């Protein structure tokens, strides 16, 4: 199952495909006893997808067999023992993907000529992904972080390992060179390579960067490179070969402090926007401004979800789940639209937006 959504992966998911491109969404559960229902629910929603394929006159027999086979293969790829809060299956002629999301999704089946990506995009934004670069003199690892976890990643040139010839003790003795590890020219060049490799990752997948290491290592990386200048430094050595649990325990307090500062900044921006009448609140008002590309900053409470329907195409009105034309993932739709138009999207704790009813925006003009 897939977890990390890069800009290139999203672009690939959004490209047009031969009809039918099938998107199957279902909520899942992390723990017992709630997760006991997941297997039955998943099979039922997949059966519904196959039924829609069977009854759609635009789907030929050959295409139906192909896409049905892809759905069956996708089911085999699902690991229900390690699901999160939502599951998305994409299937089209000749391909399928399975995505696990740390955000619930409505149960639905969509047949189109593109995959439905808004829930995936919103889940990624809500997770607030970040990088952790763990330095040592001979090895540097990169950790992919999200809400409550980090995982070691193999992306770009990472992990980077320094050649053993740089630690030739006999050579050092012959030339009388026994400097501190982080004053050694070989280490300096190694960290230049680290800086270059990390800059390439950030160009492809920009997100906040935390760097861990001994103070001397952090100072040298700052001296030789550029990525350290905008990163958050955590003076803690020994994490290049640590377990995910150890790395998370080290970075979590720092990330929590950054999150609190971020929430304070969002609150101040919203108050300021109210004063200059550049403020939108509530799902209907925010949706209208997001549709026009007017949102500069979107703030959403973490668990805010609402079901609505269009009122003659002009306004959103409350609706019950399952109602005709109900839009159960309107918040995810707003998040995706705002990101597509260059807005800064921030998820904040429940209740943090007060009378804004779970969602608010700062307008561009």
C-alpha positions as CSV (number, residue, x, y, z in Angstrom):
1,X,0.0,0.0,0.0
2,X,1.2,3.5,-0.8
3,X,1.5,6.3,1.8
4,X,3.7,9.1,0.6
5,X,2.3,11.5,-2.1
6,X,4.9,13.4,-4.0
7,X,4.1,16.2,-6.5
8,X,5.2,13.9,-9.4
9,X,3.1,11.0,-8.1
10,X,0.0,13.3,-7.8
11,X,0.6,14.6,-11.4
12,X,0.7,11.0,-12.6
13,X,-2.5,10.1,-10.7
14,X,-4.3,13.2,-12.2
15,X,-3.5,12.5,-15.8
16,X,-6.4,11.5,-18.1
17,X,-7.0,7.7,-18.5
18,X,-9.1,5.6,-20.8
19,X,-12.6,5.3,-19.4
20,X,-13.3,3.7,-16.9
21,X,-10.8,5.0,-14.3
22,X,-12.3,3.6,-11.1
23,X,-11.8,5.2,-7.7
24,X,-13.0,3.2,-4.7
25,X,-13.0,4.9,-1.3
26,X,-13.8,3.3,2.1
27,X,-13.2,4.3,5.7
28,X,-11.0,1.9,7.7
29,X,-10.0,1.5,11.4
30,X,-6.7,1.1,13.1
31,X,-7.8,-0.8,16.1
32,X,-10.1,-3.6,17.4
33,X,-13.1,-4.0,17.6
34,X,-13.9,-1.4,14.9
35,X,-11.6,-2.9,12.3
36,X,-13.5,-6.2,12.4
37,X,-16.0,-4.6,9.9
38,X,-13.3,-3.4,7.4
39,X,-12.9,-6.6,5.4
40,X,-16.7,-7.0,4.8
41,X,-17.1,-3.3,4.0
42,X,-14.2,-3.4,1.5
43,X,-15.6,-6.4,-0.3
44,X,-19.0,-4.8,-0.5
45,X,-17.7,-1.5,-2.0
46,X,-15.6,-3.5,-4.5
47,X,-18.7,-5.5,-5.4
48,X,-20.5,-2.2,-6.0
49,X,-17.7,-1.0,-8.3
50,X,-18.0,-4.2,-10.3
51,X,-21.7,-3.9,-10.5
52,X,-21.4,-0.3,-11.9
53,X,-18.9,-1.6,-14.4
54,X,-21.3,-4.3,-15.5
55,X,-24.2,-2.0,-15.9
56,X,-22.4,0.9,-17.7
57,X,-23.1,0.7,-21.4
58,X,-19.9,2.7,-22.1
59,X,-17.8,-0.1,-20.7
60,X,-17.0,-2.8,-23.2
61,X,-16.7,-6.4,-22.1
62,X,-12.9,-6.4,-22.7
63,X,-12.5,-3.3,-20.6
64,X,-14.8,-4.6,-17.8
65,X,-12.8,-7.8,-17.6
66,X,-9.5,-5.8,-17.4
67,X,-10.6,-3.4,-14.8
68,X,-12.3,-6.0,-12.7
69,X,-9.1,-8.0,-12.7
70,X,-7.2,-4.9,-11.5
71,X,-9.7,-4.4,-8.7
72,X,-9.2,-8.1,-7.6
73,X,-5.4,-7.6,-7.7
74,X,-5.8,-4.4,-5.6
75,X,-7.8,-6.3,-3.0
76,X,-4.8,-8.7,-2.8
77,X,-2.5,-5.8,-2.1
78,X,-4.6,-4.5,0.8
79,X,-3.1,-5.2,4.2
80,X,-6.0,-4.7,6.6
81,X,-3.7,-5.4,9.6
82,X,-1.9,-2.1,9.0
83,X,-4.6,0.2,7.7
84,X,-5.0,3.7,9.0
85,X,-8.3,5.8,8.8
86,X,-9.1,5.5,5.1
87,X,-8.4,3.4,2.0
88,X,-8.5,4.4,-1.7
89,X,-8.2,1.9,-4.6
90,X,-7.5,3.3,-8.1
91,X,-8.0,0.9,-11.0
92,X,-8.0,1.5,-14.7
93,X,-7.1,-0.7,-17.8
94,X,-3.8,-2.2,-17.1
95,X,-3.1,-0.6,-13.7
96,X,-4.1,-0.3,-10.1
97,X,-2.9,1.3,-6.9
98,X,-3.8,1.1,-3.2
99,X,-3.4,4.1,-0.8
100,X,-3.7,4.1,2.9
101,X,-4.7,7.4,4.5
102,X,-4.4,8.9,7.9
103,X,-7.7,10.6,7.4
104,X,-11.2,9.2,7.1
105,X,-12.9,9.2,3.7
106,X,-16.6,8.7,2.6
107,X,-17.5,5.4,1.1
108,X,-18.0,5.9,-2.6
109,X,-17.3,4.5,-6.1
110,X,-16.5,6.9,-8.9
111,X,-16.1,5.9,-12.6
112,X,-14.5,8.7,-14.7
113,X,-11.6,9.3,-17.1
114,X,-9.4,10.5,-14.1
115,X,-8.9,9.2,-10.6
116,X,-10.5,11.0,-7.7
117,X,-7.5,12.6,-5.8
118,X,-9.0,15.2,-3.5
119,X,-9.3,12.9,-0.5
120,X,-5.7,11.8,-1.0
121,X,-4.5,15.4,-1.3
122,X,-6.4,16.5,1.8
123,X,-5.1,13.5,3.9
124,X,-1.5,14.4,2.9
125,X,-2.0,18.0,3.9
126,X,-3.6,17.1,7.2
127,X,-0.7,14.8,8.0
128,X,1.7,17.8,7.8
129,X,4.6,15.8,6.3
130,X,8.2,16.7,7.1
131,X,11.8,15.4,6.6
132,X,14.3,14.5,9.3
133,X,17.9,14.4,8.2
134,X,20.1,12.4,10.7
135,X,23.8,13.2,10.6
136,X,26.9,11.3,11.6
137,X,30.5,11.6,10.3
138,X,30.2,8.5,8.2
139,X,26.4,7.9,7.5
140,X,23.4,10.1,6.9
141,X,19.9,8.9,6.8
142,X,16.7,10.6,5.8
143,X,13.4,10.0,7.6
144,X,9.9,10.6,6.1
145,X,7.7,12.1,8.9
146,X,4.0,12.6,9.3
147,X,1.4,12.8,12.1
148,X,2.9,10.7,14.9
149,X,5.5,8.7,13.0
150,X,8.7,8.6,11.0
151,X,10.0,6.0,8.6
152,X,13.4,5.6,7.1
153,X,13.3,6.4,3.4
154,X,15.4,5.5,0.4
155,X,14.9,8.5,-1.9
156,X,17.5,10.3,-4.1
157,X,20.9,9.4,-2.8
158,X,19.8,8.6,0.7
159,X,21.0,6.9,2.8
160,X,24.5,8.3,2.2
161,X,27.5,6.3,3.5
162,X,31.0,7.7,3.6
163,X,33.8,5.5,2.1
164,X,36.0,3.7,4.6
165,X,39.2,5.1,3.1
166,X,38.4,8.4,4.7
167,X,39.0,6.7,8.1
168,X,42.4,5.2,7.4
169,X,44.0,5.5,10.8
170,X,47.5,4.6,9.5
171,X,47.3,7.4,6.9
172,X,46.4,9.9,9.5
173,X,49.3,8.8,11.7
174,X,51.7,9.1,8.8
175,X,50.8,12.6,8.1
176,X,50.3,13.6,11.7
177,X,46.6,14.4,11.1
178,X,44.4,13.5,14.0
179,X,41.9,16.3,14.0
180,X,38.4,16.3,15.4
181,X,36.1,14.3,13.2
182,X,34.1,17.4,12.1
183,X,37.2,19.4,11.2
184,X,38.4,16.7,8.8
185,X,38.4,17.7,5.1
186,X,36.9,14.3,4.2
187,X,33.9,14.9,6.5
188,X,33.5,18.4,5.1
189,X,33.3,17.1,1.5
190,X,30.9,14.3,2.7
191,X,28.6,16.9,4.2
192,X,28.8,19.0,1.0
193,X,27.5,15.9,-0.8
194,X,24.7,15.5,1.8
195,X,23.7,19.2,1.3
196,X,23.5,18.7,-2.5
197,X,21.4,15.5,-2.1
198,X,19.0,17.1,0.4
199,X,18.5,20.1,-1.8
200,X,17.5,17.9,-4.7
201,X,14.9,16.1,-2.5
202,X,13.5,19.4,-1.3
203,X,13.1,20.6,-4.9
204,X,11.1,17.6,-5.7
205,X,9.2,17.4,-2.4
206,X,9.3,20.6,-0.5
207,X,8.4,20.3,3.2
208,X,9.8,21.4,6.6
209,X,13.2,20.0,7.4
210,X,14.6,19.0,10.8
211,X,18.3,18.1,11.1
212,X,19.7,16.1,14.0
213,X,23.3,15.5,14.9
214,X,26.1,16.5,17.2
215,X,26.5,20.2,17.5
216,X,29.8,20.1,15.5
217,X,28.0,18.2,12.7
218,X,25.2,20.8,12.6
219,X,27.7,23.6,12.6
220,X,29.7,22.1,9.7
221,X,26.7,21.4,7.6
222,X,25.6,25.0,8.1
223,X,29.0,26.2,7.1
224,X,29.4,24.1,3.9
225,X,25.8,24.1,2.6
226,X,22.5,25.8,2.1
227,X,19.7,23.5,3.3
228,X,20.7,23.9,7.0
229,X,20.1,27.6,6.8
230,X,16.3,27.2,6.7
231,X,16.1,23.9,8.6
232,X,15.3,23.4,12.3
233,X,18.3,22.0,14.2
234,X,18.0,19.4,16.9
235,X,21.4,18.8,18.7
236,X,21.2,15.1,19.2
237,X,23.7,12.6,17.8
238,X,23.3,8.8,17.2
239,X,20.1,8.9,15.2
240,X,21.6,7.9,11.8
241,X,21.2,4.2,12.7
242,X,18.4,4.6,15.3
243,X,15.0,3.0,15.4
244,X,12.0,4.9,14.2
245,X,10.7,5.0,17.7
246,X,13.9,6.7,19.0
247,X,13.9,9.2,16.1
248,X,10.3,10.1,16.7
249,X,10.8,10.5,20.5
250,X,13.7,12.9,19.8
251,X,11.9,15.1,17.2
252,X,8.3,15.0,18.6
253,X,8.8,17.7,21.3
254,X,10.4,20.1,18.7
255,X,7.7,19.4,16.2
256,X,5.0,20.0,18.9
257,X,6.6,23.4,19.7
258,X,6.6,24.3,16.0
259,X,3.0,23.3,15.7
260,X,2.0,25.5,18.6
261,X,3.8,28.5,17.1
262,X,2.2,27.8,13.7
263,X,-1.3,27.7,15.3
264,X,-0.6,31.0,17.0
265,X,0.5,32.5,13.7
266,X,-2.7,31.3,12.0
267,X,-4.8,32.8,14.8
268,X,-3.1,36.2,14.4
269,X,-3.5,36.1,10.7
270,X,-7.3,35.3,11.0
271,X,-7.8,38.1,13.5
272,X,-6.0,40.6,11.3
273,X,-8.0,39.4,8.2
274,X,-11.3,40.0,10.1
275,X,-10.2,43.6,10.8
276,X,-9.5,44.4,7.2
277,X,-12.5,42.5,5.8
278,X,-10.4,39.8,4.1
279,X,-11.9,36.9,6.1
280,X,-14.2,34.0,5.1
281,X,-15.8,31.6,7.5
282,X,-18.1,28.6,7.3
283,X,-18.1,26.0,4.6
284,X,-20.3,27.8,2.2
285,X,-18.5,31.1,2.2
286,X,-15.1,29.4,2.1
287,X,-16.2,27.1,-0.7
288,X,-17.3,30.1,-2.8
289,X,-14.0,32.0,-2.3
290,X,-12.0,28.8,-2.9
291,X,-13.8,28.2,-6.2
292,X,-12.7,31.7,-7.3
293,X,-9.1,31.1,-6.2
294,X,-9.3,33.9,-3.6
295,X,-8.1,32.0,-0.5
296,X,-4.5,32.8,0.5
297,X,-4.5,30.9,3.8
298,X,-7.0,28.2,4.7
299,X,-7.4,27.0,8.3
300,X,-9.3,23.7,8.9
301,X,-10.0,22.0,12.3
302,X,-8.5,18.6,12.2
303,X,-11.6,16.5,12.4
304,X,-14.0,18.9,10.7
305,X,-16.2,17.1,8.2
306,X,-19.6,18.1,6.9
307,X,-22.1,16.8,4.3
308,X,-23.7,19.3,2.0
309,X,-25.4,19.6,-1.3
310,X,-25.6,22.5,-3.8
311,X,-28.6,24.8,-3.5
312,X,-29.2,25.6,-7.2
313,X,-25.4,25.8,-7.7
314,X,-25.2,29.0,-5.7
315,X,-24.8,27.9,-2.1
316,X,-24.1,24.8,0.0
317,X,-26.7,23.7,2.4
318,X,-26.5,21.0,5.0
319,X,-27.5,17.5,3.9
320,X,-27.6,14.0,5.3
321,X,-25.1,11.3,4.3
322,X,-26.7,9.3,1.4
323,X,-29.0,12.1,0.2
324,X,-29.2,12.6,-3.5
325,X,-26.4,14.8,-4.7
326,X,-24.9,14.9,-1.2
327,X,-21.2,15.9,-1.1
328,X,-19.7,14.1,1.8
329,X,-16.1,15.2,1.2
330,X,-16.6,18.9,0.5
331,X,-13.9,19.8,3.0
332,X,-11.4,17.7,1.2
333,X,-12.5,19.3,-2.1
334,X,-11.9,22.8,-0.7
335,X,-8.5,21.7,0.6
336,X,-7.5,20.4,-2.8
337,X,-8.8,23.5,-4.6
338,X,-6.9,25.8,-2.2
339,X,-3.7,23.9,-2.7
340,X,-4.1,23.9,-6.4
341,X,-4.4,27.7,-6.4
342,X,-1.3,28.2,-4.2
343,X,-2.9,28.7,-0.8
344,X,-1.2,27.8,2.4
345,X,-3.4,25.1,4.1
346,X,-3.1,24.6,7.9
347,X,-4.9,22.1,10.0
348,X,-5.5,23.2,13.6
349,X,-6.9,21.5,16.7
350,X,-10.7,21.0,17.0
351,X,-12.3,24.1,18.5
352,X,-9.3,26.4,17.6
353,X,-11.4,28.4,15.1
354,X,-14.2,29.3,17.6
355,X,-17.2,30.8,15.8
356,X,-15.7,30.1,12.3
357,X,-17.6,26.8,12.3
358,X,-14.6,24.5,11.6
359,X,-13.1,26.2,8.6
360,X,-11.9,29.8,7.8
361,X,-9.8,31.6,5.2
362,X,-7.7,34.7,4.7
363,X,-8.5,36.2,1.3
364,X,-6.0,37.5,-1.3
365,X,-8.1,40.5,-2.2
